[in-house]
Structure formats: C-alpha cells, structure tokens
Amino acid sequence: MSVARKLGILVFCGVPVIVGGGIVYAIFHDLTPVFIYEALLLIVAGGFFAK
C-alpha cells in the first residue's frame, strides 16, 4: 500500500473522529462515550492498515 493511500485513509477516518466525537459528546454530555467511539474508529482504521 502506498504512502498516499495510507494518508488518504487517515483523512477519511479523521473526519468521522472530529464530527462524530462532537455528536457523541452532544448526546451523552460525557467524555467516556467519546473515548469509546474513538477507540472503535481506531480499531477500524487499524484494520485498513493491516490489509
């Protein structure tokens, strides 16, 4: 996998972290669900890199 493709995946996964983290925080008003949400996204991004 090329470096450009890896950077593209990081950008693709970075947008949901920022936007989704804000939405999760607005719903729950606590940082714990935000950390769980971001950990799940990190696992998914790691799955893409492992391929």
C-alpha positions as CSV (number, residue, x, y, z in Angstrom):
1,M,0.0,0.0,0.0
2,S,1.4,3.4,-1.0
3,V,2.0,6.3,1.3
4,A,-0.6,8.4,-0.5
5,R,-3.2,5.7,0.1
6,K,-2.4,5.4,3.8
7,L,-2.6,9.2,4.2
8,G,-6.0,9.2,2.4
9,I,-7.3,6.5,4.8
10,L,-6.1,8.7,7.7
11,V,-8.0,11.7,6.4
12,F,-11.1,9.5,5.7
13,C,-11.0,8.3,9.3
14,G,-10.1,11.7,10.8
15,V,-13.3,13.4,9.7
16,P,-15.6,11.0,11.5
17,V,-13.5,11.3,14.6
18,I,-13.9,15.1,14.8
19,V,-17.5,15.3,13.7
20,G,-18.7,12.1,15.3
21,G,-16.9,12.9,18.5
22,G,-18.8,16.1,18.8
23,I,-22.1,14.5,18.1
24,V,-21.5,11.7,20.7
25,Y,-20.5,14.3,23.3
26,A,-23.6,16.4,22.5
27,I,-25.8,13.4,23.0
28,F,-24.2,12.0,26.2
29,H,-22.5,15.1,27.8
30,D,-19.7,12.9,28.9
31,L,-16.2,12.1,27.6
32,T,-16.3,8.4,28.3
33,P,-18.6,7.5,25.3
34,V,-16.4,9.8,23.1
35,F,-13.3,7.8,24.0
36,I,-15.1,4.5,23.3
37,Y,-16.3,5.8,20.0
38,E,-12.8,7.0,19.0
39,A,-11.3,3.7,20.1
40,L,-13.7,1.8,17.9
41,L,-12.8,4.1,15.0
42,L,-9.1,3.5,15.7
43,I,-9.6,-0.3,15.6
44,V,-11.4,0.1,12.2
45,A,-8.6,2.3,10.9
46,G,-6.0,-0.3,12.1
47,G,-7.9,-3.0,10.2
48,F,-7.5,-0.9,7.0
49,F,-3.8,-0.6,7.6
50,A,-3.3,-4.2,8.4
51,K,-4.6,-5.1,4.9
